[in-house]
């Protein structure tokens, strides 16, 4: 497959309704917020969901979470060593970084999309590989349009975990959620880096599909079915490798403002595209699932 031949920018508008979109482990797992009270979903969390969707689509993914493992390998090194060509390269004493990176990009779509750091020791002393791959797909942190309201609920566990527990069965805990919020995140796909990782036009279409279906099979107690929804995906395809405009200009074309003081549905927001700074650049607007 030929590498991506044109720059792409994108934006995703999503809604959160009575869910915890991305808990902060350093703050009691409360939904993430910036200093102004706006909700946040980290780029790492978004990439994790994209990888999960790629796995659902039958793609080969290198960084698999424990609850989404499809090949039985318990570590990244074990997954790399299971590839015959990469296993041989791990034993080479000379520098094989470029070849290792090339094979890894061919094998795993998340490596050629997001990049990856490979730092593995070989089985013999003095052998191994240390190489970093820069991926063409960059994704920003998702941020809510308005400051979010967080509700906290005290919960109890009403059964003993162990038969030897001598305490009462009720254990107190806390559960947090965002009552309602509209978030947006932006991203782009760089053609120069796509050439290096062999990221193709077909791969870009797969990434677009994962964005449209981002929360499919993402149900949990913190995110009940239907509580997280992709509202729209905005997909700008430039006519050249460098692109007609900077990503910053393209992303600023999407303008979202609340129409009421206390918005509680997506209809309470005005979403517009202002292409005055990017004339001639077409956008595809895709409904989420």
C-alpha positions as CSV (number, residue, x, y, z in Angstrom):
1,X,0.0,0.0,0.0
2,X,1.1,3.5,-0.8
3,X,1.6,5.9,2.1
4,X,-0.9,8.7,2.8
5,X,-0.7,11.3,0.0
6,X,-2.5,14.2,1.6
7,X,-2.7,15.9,5.0
8,X,-5.8,15.3,7.1
9,X,-7.3,17.2,10.1
10,X,-10.2,16.1,12.2
11,X,-12.4,17.1,15.1
12,X,-14.8,15.0,17.2
13,X,-17.7,16.3,19.2
14,X,-19.0,14.0,21.9
15,X,-21.5,14.1,24.7
16,X,-21.3,12.7,28.3
17,X,-24.5,12.0,30.3
18,X,-24.2,10.7,33.8
19,X,-20.8,9.0,33.2
20,X,-17.2,9.3,34.2
21,X,-15.4,9.8,30.9
22,X,-11.9,9.6,32.3
23,X,-11.2,9.3,36.0
24,X,-8.1,10.8,37.6
25,X,-6.4,8.2,39.8
26,X,-4.6,11.0,41.7
27,X,-7.9,12.6,42.7
28,X,-10.0,9.7,43.9
29,X,-11.0,8.8,40.3
30,X,-13.0,11.9,39.9
31,X,-13.6,13.0,36.3
32,X,-10.6,15.0,35.1
33,X,-10.8,18.8,35.1
34,X,-8.5,21.6,34.3
35,X,-8.0,24.6,36.6
36,X,-11.0,26.4,35.1
37,X,-13.3,23.5,35.8
38,X,-13.6,22.3,32.2
39,X,-13.7,18.5,31.9
40,X,-10.9,16.6,30.2
41,X,-10.3,13.2,28.6
42,X,-6.6,12.5,28.1
43,X,-5.2,11.8,24.7
44,X,-3.9,8.5,26.1
45,X,-7.5,7.4,27.0
46,X,-8.7,8.3,23.5
47,X,-5.9,6.3,21.9
48,X,-6.8,3.4,24.1
49,X,-10.4,3.4,22.8
50,X,-9.2,3.7,19.2
51,X,-6.9,0.7,19.7
52,X,-9.8,-1.3,21.1
53,X,-12.0,-0.4,18.2
54,X,-9.2,-1.4,15.7
55,X,-9.0,-4.8,17.5
56,X,-12.8,-5.1,17.2
57,X,-12.3,-4.5,13.4
58,X,-9.8,-7.4,13.2
59,X,-6.7,-5.2,12.9
60,X,-3.3,-6.2,14.4
61,X,-2.6,-4.0,17.4
62,X,0.7,-4.0,19.4
63,X,-0.4,-2.2,22.6
64,X,-3.3,-4.3,23.9
65,X,-4.9,-3.7,27.3
66,X,-5.2,-6.6,29.7
67,X,-8.9,-6.9,29.2
68,X,-8.6,-6.8,25.4
69,X,-5.8,-9.3,24.8
70,X,-6.4,-11.4,21.7
71,X,-3.1,-13.2,21.4
72,X,-2.3,-14.3,25.0
73,X,1.0,-12.4,25.3
74,X,1.4,-10.8,28.7
75,X,3.9,-8.1,27.7
76,X,5.0,-6.0,24.8
77,X,8.3,-7.8,24.6
78,X,6.6,-11.2,24.4
79,X,4.5,-9.9,21.6
80,X,7.5,-8.6,19.7
81,X,9.5,-11.8,20.3
82,X,6.6,-13.9,18.9
83,X,7.3,-12.3,15.5
84,X,10.0,-14.4,13.9
85,X,11.8,-11.6,12.1
86,X,11.8,-9.3,15.1
87,X,12.9,-12.1,17.4
88,X,16.0,-12.6,15.2
89,X,16.7,-8.8,15.2
90,X,16.7,-8.8,19.0
91,X,19.8,-11.1,18.9
92,X,21.8,-8.9,16.5
93,X,24.7,-6.9,17.9
94,X,24.8,-4.3,15.1
95,X,22.3,-1.5,14.9
96,X,19.1,-2.8,13.4
97,X,16.8,-0.1,14.7
98,X,15.5,1.1,11.3
99,X,14.8,-2.5,10.1
100,X,13.1,-3.3,13.4
101,X,10.9,-0.2,13.2
102,X,10.0,-0.9,9.6
103,X,8.8,-4.5,10.3
104,X,6.9,-3.3,13.4
105,X,5.1,-0.7,11.3
106,X,4.1,-3.2,8.7
107,X,2.8,-5.6,11.3
108,X,0.8,-3.4,13.7
109,X,-1.5,-0.5,12.7
110,X,-1.2,1.3,16.0
111,X,2.6,1.5,15.7
112,X,2.4,3.0,12.2
113,X,-0.4,5.3,13.4
114,X,0.7,6.6,16.9
115,X,4.3,5.5,17.0
116,X,5.9,3.4,19.7
117,X,9.0,3.2,21.8
118,X,10.7,-0.2,21.6
119,X,13.4,-0.8,24.3
120,X,14.0,-4.5,24.7
121,X,16.9,-6.6,25.9
122,X,18.0,-9.6,23.9
123,X,18.3,-13.0,25.4
124,X,22.1,-12.8,25.1
125,X,24.2,-10.2,26.9
126,X,24.8,-7.0,24.9
127,X,22.0,-7.7,22.4
128,X,18.6,-6.1,22.0
129,X,17.0,-3.0,20.5
130,X,16.2,0.5,21.5
131,X,14.3,2.5,18.9
132,X,11.5,5.1,18.9
133,X,8.9,5.4,16.1
134,X,7.1,8.7,15.6
135,X,3.6,8.2,14.3
136,X,1.7,10.5,12.0
137,X,-1.6,10.5,13.9
138,X,-1.7,13.1,16.7
139,X,-4.6,13.6,19.0
140,X,-5.3,16.4,21.5
141,X,-6.8,16.1,24.9
142,X,-10.6,16.4,24.8
143,X,-12.0,19.4,26.6
144,X,-15.5,20.2,27.6
145,X,-17.1,23.4,26.1
146,X,-18.3,24.6,29.5
147,X,-17.2,23.8,33.0
148,X,-18.7,20.5,34.2
149,X,-20.8,19.6,37.2
150,X,-19.6,16.5,39.0
151,X,-22.0,14.5,41.2
152,X,-20.6,12.1,43.8
153,X,-22.4,9.2,45.2
154,X,-21.5,7.1,48.2
155,X,-21.8,3.4,47.6
156,X,-21.3,0.2,49.7
157,X,-20.1,-3.3,49.0
158,X,-22.5,-5.6,50.8
159,X,-20.6,-8.9,50.7
160,X,-17.4,-10.1,52.2
161,X,-14.5,-10.7,49.8
162,X,-12.9,-13.4,51.9
163,X,-14.4,-16.0,54.2
164,X,-12.0,-15.0,56.9
165,X,-13.2,-11.3,57.0
166,X,-14.1,-10.5,60.5
167,X,-15.4,-7.0,59.7
168,X,-19.0,-6.2,58.7
169,X,-19.7,-6.9,55.0
170,X,-20.6,-3.2,54.2
171,X,-17.6,-1.3,52.8
172,X,-18.0,2.4,51.9
173,X,-16.8,3.9,48.7
174,X,-17.4,6.8,46.3
175,X,-18.6,7.0,42.7
176,X,-18.3,10.1,40.6
177,X,-19.9,11.2,37.3
178,X,-20.4,14.1,35.0
179,X,-24.1,15.1,34.9
180,X,-23.8,16.4,31.3
181,X,-21.1,17.7,29.1
182,X,-20.2,18.4,25.5
183,X,-16.5,17.7,24.8
184,X,-14.4,18.2,21.7
185,X,-11.0,16.9,20.7
186,X,-8.9,17.6,17.6
187,X,-6.3,15.7,15.7
188,X,-4.3,15.6,12.5
189,X,-2.4,13.1,10.3
190,X,1.0,14.2,9.0
191,X,2.1,12.9,5.6
192,X,5.8,13.2,6.2
193,X,5.6,10.9,9.2
194,X,3.1,8.7,7.3
195,X,5.8,8.0,4.7
196,X,8.2,6.9,7.4
197,X,5.8,4.5,9.1
198,X,4.0,3.3,5.9
199,X,0.7,4.7,7.1
200,X,-1.7,4.6,4.1
201,X,-4.9,6.2,2.8
202,X,-6.7,2.9,3.8
203,X,-5.3,3.3,7.4
204,X,-6.7,6.8,7.5
205,X,-10.2,5.5,6.6
206,X,-9.9,2.9,9.4
207,X,-9.0,5.7,11.9
208,X,-12.0,7.7,10.7
209,X,-14.3,4.7,11.3
210,X,-12.9,4.2,14.9
211,X,-13.6,7.9,15.6
212,X,-17.2,7.5,14.4
213,X,-17.7,4.4,16.6
214,X,-15.4,5.4,19.5
215,X,-17.7,4.2,22.3
216,X,-18.9,0.9,20.8
217,X,-18.0,-1.9,23.2
218,X,-16.7,0.6,25.7
219,X,-19.4,-0.1,28.4
220,X,-18.4,-0.2,32.1
221,X,-20.0,0.7,35.4
222,X,-18.4,4.2,35.1
223,X,-19.7,4.5,31.5
224,X,-23.1,2.8,31.1
225,X,-24.3,1.9,27.7
226,X,-25.5,5.1,25.9
227,X,-23.9,7.5,28.4
228,X,-21.1,8.4,26.0
229,X,-21.9,9.3,22.4
230,X,-20.0,10.6,19.4
231,X,-22.2,13.4,18.0
232,X,-20.2,14.4,14.9
233,X,-16.9,13.8,13.3
234,X,-15.4,16.6,11.2
235,X,-12.9,15.4,8.6
236,X,-10.9,17.8,6.5
237,X,-8.8,16.3,3.6
238,X,-6.3,18.7,2.1
239,X,-5.3,18.6,-1.5
240,X,-1.5,18.2,-0.9
241,X,0.9,16.6,1.4
242,X,1.7,19.8,3.3
243,X,-1.9,21.0,3.3
244,X,-3.4,24.3,2.2
245,X,-3.7,25.6,5.8
246,X,-2.2,24.9,9.2
247,X,-4.0,22.6,11.5
248,X,-4.5,25.4,14.0
249,X,-6.5,27.4,11.4
250,X,-8.5,24.3,10.4
251,X,-9.4,23.4,14.0
252,X,-10.5,27.0,14.7
253,X,-13.1,26.8,12.0
254,X,-15.2,24.7,14.3
255,X,-17.1,26.9,16.7
256,X,-19.2,25.6,19.5
257,X,-21.1,27.8,22.0
258,X,-23.9,27.1,24.5
259,X,-27.2,28.8,23.9
260,X,-28.4,28.7,27.5
261,X,-26.9,29.3,30.9
262,X,-27.4,25.7,32.0
263,X,-27.2,23.4,28.9
264,X,-28.3,19.8,29.5
265,X,-28.6,18.5,25.9
266,X,-26.6,18.8,22.7
267,X,-29.5,20.9,21.3
268,X,-28.5,23.6,23.8
269,X,-25.3,24.2,21.8
270,X,-24.8,26.1,18.6
271,X,-22.3,24.2,16.4
272,X,-21.0,26.1,13.3
273,X,-18.2,25.9,10.8
274,X,-16.6,29.2,9.8
275,X,-14.4,28.6,6.7
276,X,-13.5,32.2,6.1
277,X,-9.9,31.5,7.1
278,X,-9.7,28.2,5.1
279,X,-11.5,28.9,1.8
280,X,-11.7,26.0,-0.6
281,X,-11.0,23.3,2.1
282,X,-13.9,20.9,2.1
283,X,-15.1,19.1,5.2
284,X,-17.0,15.8,5.6
285,X,-19.4,15.8,8.6
286,X,-20.1,12.3,9.8
287,X,-22.7,11.3,12.3
288,X,-21.5,9.2,15.2
289,X,-23.0,5.8,16.1
